[in-house]
Amino acid sequence: LRVQNRKLYLATFAAVLGPLSFGFVLGYSSPVIPELREISDPKLRLDSSQASWFGSVVTVGAAAGGILGSYLVDKVGRKLSLMLCSIPYAFGYVVIISAQNVWMLYFGRMLTGLASGITSLVVPVYISEVSHPKVRGMLGSCVQLMVVTGILGAYIAGITLKWRWLAVLCSFPSCIMLLFMSFMPETPRFLLNRNKRSEAIAALHFLRGPHADHEWECRQIEASVHEEGLNFSEFKNPSIYRPLLIGVALMFFQQVTGINAVMFYAETIFEDAGFKDSRMASVVVGSTQVCFTAVGALIVDKTGRKMLLYISGIIMALSTALFGLYFKMVLPNRNNSSNPDVWFTLNSASPGTESSISWLAVVSLGLFVAGFALGWGPVPWLVISEIFPLSARGILSGACVLTNWVMAFLVTKEFGDFIGFLTSYGTFWLFSACCCLSVIFTAFYVPETKGQTLEQIEAYFRRS
């Protein structure tokens, strides 16, 4: 078992270098935006609108990456899809490093977003298909753990590195992933779906060790393998549309909690909470996220997926309600909050007010990040990697990833407009209401997949 786990952990480590790259992409904007707003070169200097696009254009590329990934993962396989996505990662950073104007920055961010979209689809599928049920939850949660580790790495490196050198650093994980993945096996389920039984046995030998019953596991997988592709008419089948609706809803709720809006503007929020060193405050937030994601990964196979979603949703609902209360107390009146520029709006607080209750903003942000990291960060990605039938895994995962990134774009890009329309406190109270709805949805519709094989989960949806 120890040898088996060692090889399995090695394959997982190679795969999660992709989410690490993805985390660097997300974290890159936070330290870089303030620098590019102050840069002397007028061709590269960002105004408020351009800074908003710089932060959110990644999500446009990632939405396209979700569509491309859904095609690649079923056509060329999980392993080769991961190796291919290292190309737009590297090329995107080359464009950013050599950027002469704002449009080159946008294009580079778009390419790294494209790679992130492919990564966010393929890696959970790869890990769920190579894992066995006892550790699948923990290994699947490592996807989000590496994302937040990448975000934290970008925050820390951004304190000392200029934006071009930070881009050089951010390009390393994807190059290492390309090297490592070339030595890892394709998933046994994909190989059996392509009638490559001997290669599937060899993959199981690598992943499970020489003493496991490879033939038995092969027969279990083969019993649920459907060689034919997915027809449009099959979407009428509850075993297809029910997991799809659950997956899409999980991705929707993950984003409407407001996590990307909070993380993209974390430094701005801390500045307005009265912190002199907002960059260091962002590092503290990133560290909190890493710690609680690790806790979630360690306990998810014991507590179950649903329990973590309940705890996480309740914590986030309370913390966003507190955040709304903070801004309600700090902002002098509604009229001063009508400007859609997020920096203007947050800075329209009464002088001195924010410093007296800045602890409320810090506690709220810390609670929110901890709550999200515990459940609603890693668990939706884990669940969508488990609930889809093998014959439709690529296209259904693609629909979920597309939903996630479209919602991420809308929430990130329109955060300032929401503040202008609803006020700061109204926006955070809206996020709080969405967190409450996510808990209700989990209670009624999300199945518990703890301890079950992927074939048992597929059979559950067929029976229902």
C-alpha positions as CSV (number, residue, x, y, z in Angstrom):
1,L,0.0,0.0,0.0
2,R,2.9,2.3,0.8
3,V,4.5,1.8,-2.6
4,Q,1.2,2.2,-4.3
5,N,0.5,5.5,-2.5
6,R,4.0,6.7,-3.3
7,K,3.5,6.3,-7.0
8,L,0.0,7.6,-6.9
9,Y,1.2,10.7,-5.0
10,L,3.9,11.2,-7.5
11,A,1.4,11.2,-10.4
12,T,-0.8,13.6,-8.4
13,F,2.1,15.9,-7.7
14,A,3.0,16.1,-11.4
15,A,-0.6,16.9,-12.3
16,V,-1.1,19.6,-9.6
17,L,1.8,21.6,-10.9
18,G,-0.9,22.7,-13.4
19,P,-3.1,24.2,-10.7
20,L,0.0,25.8,-9.1
21,S,0.6,27.6,-12.5
22,F,-3.1,28.5,-12.5
23,G,-2.7,30.0,-9.0
24,F,0.3,32.1,-10.1
25,V,-1.9,33.4,-12.9
26,L,-4.7,34.5,-10.5
27,G,-2.3,35.9,-8.0
28,Y,-0.2,37.8,-10.5
29,S,-2.7,40.7,-10.9
30,S,-2.8,41.6,-7.2
31,P,0.8,42.8,-6.7
32,V,1.2,43.9,-10.4
33,I,-1.9,46.2,-10.8
34,P,-0.7,48.9,-8.2
35,E,2.8,48.8,-10.0
36,L,1.3,49.2,-13.5
37,R,-1.0,52.0,-12.3
38,E,2.1,54.0,-11.2
39,I,4.5,53.0,-14.1
40,S,6.2,55.9,-15.9
41,D,5.7,54.4,-19.5
42,P,2.3,55.8,-20.7
43,K,1.8,52.9,-23.1
44,L,1.8,50.4,-20.2
45,R,0.2,52.6,-17.4
46,L,-3.2,51.3,-16.4
47,D,-6.1,53.5,-15.5
48,S,-9.0,52.1,-13.3
49,S,-10.9,50.6,-16.2
50,Q,-7.8,49.0,-17.7
51,A,-6.7,47.6,-14.3
52,S,-10.2,46.0,-14.0
53,W,-9.7,44.4,-17.4
54,F,-6.2,43.3,-16.6
55,G,-7.6,41.4,-13.5
56,S,-10.6,39.9,-15.3
57,V,-9.5,39.2,-18.9
58,V,-7.9,36.0,-17.5
59,T,-11.4,34.6,-16.9
60,V,-12.4,35.2,-20.5
61,G,-9.4,33.1,-21.7
62,A,-10.2,30.5,-19.0
63,A,-13.8,30.2,-20.2
64,A,-12.5,29.5,-23.8
65,G,-10.0,27.1,-22.2
66,G,-12.9,25.2,-20.6
67,I,-14.4,24.6,-24.0
68,L,-11.1,23.6,-25.6
69,G,-10.3,21.4,-22.6
70,S,-13.6,19.5,-22.9
71,Y,-12.6,18.6,-26.5
72,L,-9.0,17.7,-25.7
73,V,-9.6,15.6,-22.6
74,D,-11.8,13.1,-24.5
75,K,-9.9,13.2,-27.8
76,V,-6.2,13.2,-26.9
77,G,-6.5,12.0,-23.3
78,R,-6.0,13.5,-19.8
79,K,-2.1,13.2,-19.8
80,L,-1.5,14.8,-23.2
81,S,-4.1,17.6,-22.6
82,L,-2.1,18.6,-19.5
83,M,1.2,18.5,-21.4
84,L,-0.2,20.7,-24.2
85,C,-1.6,23.4,-21.8
86,S,1.9,24.2,-20.7
87,I,2.4,25.8,-24.2
88,P,-0.1,28.7,-23.7
89,Y,1.2,29.2,-20.1
90,A,4.8,29.7,-21.3
91,F,3.9,31.7,-24.4
92,G,1.5,33.9,-22.4
93,Y,4.2,34.9,-20.0
94,V,6.7,35.5,-22.9
95,V,4.2,38.0,-24.3
96,I,3.8,39.7,-20.9
97,I,7.5,39.9,-20.3
98,S,8.1,41.5,-23.8
99,A,5.0,43.7,-23.6
100,Q,5.3,47.2,-25.2
101,N,1.7,48.3,-24.6
102,V,-1.5,47.5,-22.7
103,W,-2.9,45.3,-25.5
104,M,0.1,42.9,-25.2
105,L,-0.5,42.7,-21.5
106,Y,-4.1,41.7,-22.2
107,F,-3.1,39.2,-24.8
108,G,-0.6,37.5,-22.5
109,R,-3.1,37.4,-19.7
110,M,-5.7,35.9,-22.1
111,L,-3.2,33.1,-23.1
112,T,-2.4,32.3,-19.5
113,G,-6.2,32.3,-18.8
114,L,-6.7,29.8,-21.7
115,A,-4.2,27.5,-20.1
116,S,-5.8,27.9,-16.7
117,G,-9.2,26.9,-18.1
118,I,-7.8,23.7,-19.6
119,T,-5.9,23.0,-16.4
120,S,-9.0,23.5,-14.2
121,L,-10.9,21.0,-16.2
122,V,-8.3,18.3,-16.9
123,V,-6.4,18.0,-13.5
124,P,-9.5,17.1,-11.4
125,V,-10.5,14.5,-14.0
126,Y,-7.0,13.0,-14.1
127,I,-6.6,12.8,-10.3
128,S,-10.1,11.3,-9.7
129,E,-9.4,8.7,-12.4
130,V,-6.0,7.6,-11.1
131,S,-7.0,7.6,-7.4
132,H,-8.7,5.0,-5.3
133,P,-11.8,5.9,-3.1
134,K,-10.0,6.1,0.3
135,V,-7.7,9.0,-0.8
136,R,-9.6,10.5,-3.8
137,G,-11.1,13.3,-1.7
138,M,-7.7,14.3,-0.2
139,L,-5.9,14.1,-3.5
140,G,-8.8,15.9,-5.4
141,S,-8.7,18.7,-2.8
142,C,-5.0,19.2,-3.6
143,V,-6.1,20.9,-6.8
144,Q,-7.4,23.9,-4.9
145,L,-4.6,23.7,-2.3
146,M,-2.1,24.2,-5.1
147,V,-4.1,27.0,-6.7
148,V,-4.1,29.0,-3.4
149,T,-0.4,28.1,-2.9
150,G,0.3,29.7,-6.3
151,I,-1.7,32.8,-5.4
152,L,0.3,33.1,-2.1
153,G,3.5,32.5,-4.0
154,A,2.7,35.4,-6.4
155,Y,1.8,37.7,-3.5
156,I,5.1,37.0,-1.7
157,A,7.3,37.2,-4.8
158,G,5.4,40.4,-5.8
159,I,6.8,42.2,-2.7
160,T,10.3,42.1,-4.0
161,L,10.1,41.3,-7.8
162,K,9.1,43.8,-10.5
163,W,6.3,42.8,-12.8
164,R,8.4,41.4,-15.6
165,W,10.6,39.3,-13.3
166,L,7.5,38.1,-11.5
167,A,6.2,36.9,-14.9
168,V,9.5,35.0,-15.4
169,L,9.0,33.2,-12.1
170,C,5.4,32.4,-12.8
171,S,6.3,30.6,-16.0
172,F,8.4,27.9,-14.2
173,P,5.7,25.6,-12.7
174,S,4.2,24.9,-16.1
175,C,7.6,24.0,-17.6
176,I,8.3,21.6,-14.8
177,M,4.8,20.1,-15.2
178,L,5.5,19.4,-18.9
179,L,8.7,17.5,-17.9
180,F,7.1,15.5,-15.0
181,M,3.9,14.6,-16.8
182,S,5.9,13.0,-19.7
183,F,6.9,10.2,-17.2
184,M,3.4,9.7,-15.8
185,P,0.8,7.2,-17.0
186,E,-2.5,8.0,-18.8
187,T,-5.6,7.2,-16.6
188,P,-6.8,3.5,-16.8
189,R,-10.4,4.6,-17.4
190,F,-9.4,6.6,-20.5
191,L,-7.2,3.7,-21.8
192,L,-10.0,1.2,-21.3
193,N,-12.4,3.5,-23.1
194,R,-10.0,3.4,-26.0
195,N,-9.8,-0.4,-25.8
196,K,-6.1,-0.3,-24.7
197,R,-6.4,-3.0,-22.0
198,S,-2.7,-3.9,-21.7
199,E,-1.8,-0.2,-21.3
200,A,-4.5,0.2,-18.7
201,I,-3.1,-2.8,-16.8
202,A,0.4,-1.2,-17.0
203,A,-1.0,2.1,-15.7
204,L,-2.7,0.3,-12.8
205,H,0.6,-1.5,-12.0
206,F,2.3,1.8,-11.8
207,L,-0.4,3.5,-9.7
208,R,-1.4,0.5,-7.4
209,G,1.9,-1.3,-7.1
210,P,2.7,-4.9,-8.1
211,H,0.6,-6.7,-5.4
212,A,-2.9,-5.1,-6.1
213,D,-5.5,-7.0,-8.1
214,H,-5.3,-5.2,-11.4
215,E,-7.6,-7.6,-13.2
216,W,-10.4,-7.1,-10.7
217,E,-10.2,-3.3,-10.9
218,C,-10.0,-3.5,-14.7
219,R,-13.2,-5.5,-14.8
220,Q,-14.9,-3.0,-12.5
221,I,-14.0,-0.1,-14.8
222,E,-14.9,-2.1,-18.0
223,A,-18.4,-2.8,-16.6
224,S,-19.2,0.9,-16.7
225,V,-17.3,1.9,-19.9
226,H,-19.4,2.9,-22.8
227,E,-17.4,3.1,-26.0
228,E,-19.9,5.2,-27.9
229,G,-19.7,9.0,-27.6
230,L,-22.4,11.2,-26.1
231,N,-25.5,11.9,-28.3
232,F,-27.6,15.0,-27.8
233,S,-30.6,12.9,-27.1
234,E,-28.9,11.4,-24.0
235,F,-29.2,14.7,-22.2
236,K,-32.8,13.6,-21.5
237,N,-31.4,10.8,-19.4
238,P,-31.4,11.7,-15.7
239,S,-27.9,10.0,-15.3
240,I,-26.6,12.7,-17.6
241,Y,-28.6,15.9,-16.9
242,R,-28.9,15.5,-13.1
243,P,-25.1,15.5,-12.4
244,L,-24.7,18.2,-15.1
245,L,-27.2,20.5,-13.3
246,I,-25.6,19.8,-9.9
247,G,-22.1,20.5,-11.3
248,V,-23.2,23.8,-13.0
249,A,-25.0,24.9,-9.9
250,L,-21.9,24.2,-7.7
251,M,-19.7,26.3,-10.1
252,F,-22.3,29.1,-10.1
253,F,-22.5,29.2,-6.3
254,Q,-18.7,29.0,-5.9
255,Q,-18.4,32.3,-7.8
256,V,-21.4,34.2,-6.5
257,T,-20.0,34.0,-3.0
258,G,-17.8,36.8,-4.2
259,I,-14.4,35.1,-3.7
260,N,-12.7,36.4,-6.9
261,A,-13.9,40.0,-6.2
262,V,-12.5,39.8,-2.7
263,M,-9.2,38.3,-3.7
264,F,-8.6,40.6,-6.8
265,Y,-9.2,43.7,-4.6
266,A,-7.8,42.4,-1.4
267,E,-5.0,45.0,-1.2
268,T,-7.5,47.8,-1.9
269,I,-9.9,46.5,0.8
270,F,-7.0,46.4,3.3
271,E,-5.8,49.9,2.4
272,D,-9.3,51.2,3.1
273,A,-9.4,49.3,6.3
274,G,-6.5,51.5,7.5
275,F,-3.6,49.1,6.9
276,K,-0.3,50.8,5.9
277,D,1.3,47.7,4.4
278,S,-1.6,46.3,2.3
279,R,0.7,43.9,0.4
280,M,1.8,42.2,3.6
281,A,-1.9,42.0,4.6
282,S,-2.6,40.2,1.3
283,V,0.2,37.7,2.1
284,V,-1.6,37.0,5.5
285,V,-4.9,36.4,3.6
286,G,-3.1,34.1,1.1
287,S,-1.5,32.1,4.0
288,T,-4.9,31.7,5.7
289,Q,-6.3,30.3,2.5
290,V,-3.5,27.8,2.1
291,C,-3.8,26.6,5.7
292,F,-7.5,26.1,5.7
293,T,-7.5,24.5,2.2
294,A,-4.9,22.0,3.6
295,V,-7.2,21.3,6.6
296,G,-10.1,20.7,4.3
297,A,-8.0,18.3,2.1
298,L,-7.0,16.3,5.2
299,I,-10.5,15.9,6.6
300,V,-12.7,15.7,3.4
301,D,-12.5,11.9,3.3
302,K,-13.6,11.6,6.9
303,T,-16.3,14.3,7.2
304,G,-17.6,14.0,3.7
305,R,-18.2,16.5,1.0
306,K,-21.6,17.9,2.1
307,M,-20.5,18.6,5.7
308,L,-17.7,20.8,4.5
309,L,-20.0,22.6,2.1
310,Y,-22.4,23.3,5.0
311,I,-19.7,24.6,7.4
312,S,-18.1,26.7,4.7
313,G,-21.3,28.2,3.4
314,I,-22.5,29.2,6.9
315,I,-19.1,30.8,7.8
316,M,-19.0,32.8,4.5
317,A,-22.6,34.0,4.9
318,L,-21.8,35.3,8.4
319,S,-18.5,36.9,7.3
320,T,-19.9,38.7,4.2
321,A,-22.8,40.0,6.4
322,L,-20.2,41.4,8.8
323,F,-18.3,42.9,5.8
324,G,-21.5,44.6,4.7
325,L,-22.0,45.9,8.3
326,Y,-18.4,47.3,8.2
327,F,-19.0,49.3,5.0
328,K,-22.4,50.4,6.3
329,M,-20.7,51.9,9.4
330,V,-17.7,53.4,7.4
331,L,-19.3,54.9,4.4
332,P,-20.8,58.3,5.2
333,N,-24.0,58.1,3.0
334,R,-25.4,56.4,0.0
335,N,-24.8,59.4,-2.3
336,N,-21.0,59.2,-1.9
337,S,-21.2,55.5,-3.0
338,S,-22.6,56.1,-6.5
339,N,-19.3,56.3,-8.3
340,P,-18.6,53.0,-10.1
341,D,-14.9,53.3,-9.7
342,V,-14.2,50.8,-6.9
343,W,-11.2,52.7,-5.6
344,F,-13.1,56.0,-5.4
345,T,-16.1,54.2,-3.7
346,L,-14.0,52.5,-1.1
347,N,-12.0,55.6,-0.4
348,S,-15.1,57.7,0.2
349,A,-15.3,56.6,3.8
350,S,-15.4,59.2,6.6
351,P,-11.8,60.1,7.7
352,G,-10.8,58.3,10.8
353,T,-13.9,56.1,10.9
354,E,-12.2,53.1,9.3
355,S,-9.3,52.9,11.7
356,S,-11.5,52.6,14.8
357,I,-13.3,49.6,13.4
358,S,-10.7,48.2,11.0
359,W,-10.6,45.0,13.1
360,L,-14.1,44.2,11.8
361,A,-12.9,44.3,8.1
362,V,-9.9,42.1,9.0
363,V,-11.9,39.6,11.0
364,S,-14.6,39.5,8.2
365,L,-12.0,39.0,5.4
366,G,-10.1,36.3,7.4
367,L,-13.3,34.4,8.2
368,F,-14.5,34.6,4.6
369,V,-11.2,33.3,3.2
370,A,-11.0,30.6,5.9
371,G,-14.6,29.5,5.2
372,F,-14.2,29.4,1.4
373,A,-10.9,27.5,1.6
374,L,-12.4,24.9,3.9
375,G,-15.3,23.9,1.6
376,W,-16.6,25.9,-1.3
377,G,-13.1,26.4,-2.7
378,P,-12.0,22.7,-3.1
379,V,-15.2,20.7,-2.9
380,P,-17.1,21.8,-6.0
381,W,-14.0,20.9,-8.1
382,L,-13.8,17.6,-6.3
383,V,-17.5,16.7,-6.8
384,I,-17.6,17.5,-10.5
385,S,-14.6,15.2,-11.0
386,E,-16.6,12.4,-9.4
387,I,-20.2,12.6,-10.5
388,F,-20.0,12.5,-14.3
389,P,-20.2,9.3,-16.3
390,L,-17.1,8.3,-18.2
391,S,-18.7,8.6,-21.6
392,A,-19.6,12.3,-21.0
393,R,-16.9,13.4,-18.6
394,G,-15.2,15.8,-21.0
395,I,-18.2,17.7,-22.3
396,L,-20.0,17.9,-18.9
397,S,-16.8,19.0,-17.1
398,G,-16.4,21.6,-19.9
399,A,-19.9,23.0,-19.3
400,C,-19.1,23.3,-15.6
401,V,-15.7,25.0,-16.1
402,L,-17.3,27.4,-18.6
403,T,-20.0,28.3,-16.1
404,N,-17.3,28.9,-13.4
405,W,-15.2,31.2,-15.5
406,V,-18.0,33.1,-17.1
407,M,-19.4,33.8,-13.5
408,A,-15.8,34.6,-12.3
409,F,-15.5,37.2,-15.2
410,L,-18.9,38.8,-14.4
411,V,-18.3,39.0,-10.7
412,T,-14.7,40.3,-11.1
413,K,-15.5,42.8,-13.9
414,E,-18.7,44.1,-12.5
415,F,-17.7,44.3,-8.9
416,G,-17.2,48.0,-9.2
417,D,-20.6,48.5,-10.9
418,F,-22.3,46.4,-8.2
419,I,-20.8,48.7,-5.6
420,G,-22.0,51.7,-7.5
421,F,-25.5,50.4,-7.9
422,L,-26.0,48.6,-4.6
423,T,-23.4,50.4,-2.4
424,S,-20.5,48.5,-0.8
425,Y,-22.5,47.1,2.0
426,G,-25.4,46.1,-0.3
427,T,-23.0,44.2,-2.5
428,F,-21.6,42.2,0.4
429,W,-25.0,41.5,1.7
430,L,-26.0,40.1,-1.7
431,F,-22.9,37.8,-1.5
432,S,-24.2,36.8,2.0
433,A,-27.6,35.9,0.6
434,C,-26.0,33.8,-2.2
435,C,-24.0,31.9,0.5
436,C,-27.2,31.1,2.3
437,L,-28.7,29.8,-0.9
438,S,-25.7,27.6,-1.5
439,V,-26.2,25.8,1.8
440,I,-29.9,25.2,1.0
441,F,-28.9,23.8,-2.5
442,T,-26.3,21.5,-0.9
443,A,-28.8,20.1,1.6
444,F,-31.4,19.2,-1.1
445,Y,-29.4,18.3,-4.3
446,V,-25.7,17.4,-3.7
447,P,-25.1,13.7,-3.2
448,E,-22.5,12.4,-0.7
449,T,-19.7,10.7,-2.7
450,K,-17.3,9.9,0.2
451,G,-15.8,6.4,0.0
452,Q,-17.5,5.4,-3.2
453,T,-15.9,4.3,-6.5
454,L,-16.5,6.4,-9.6
455,E,-18.5,3.4,-10.9
456,Q,-20.7,3.3,-7.8
457,I,-21.4,7.0,-8.1
458,E,-22.3,6.6,-11.8
459,A,-24.7,3.7,-10.9
460,Y,-26.3,5.9,-8.2
461,F,-27.3,8.5,-10.9
462,R,-28.5,5.7,-13.2
463,R,-30.8,4.3,-10.5
464,S,-32.2,7.7,-9.6
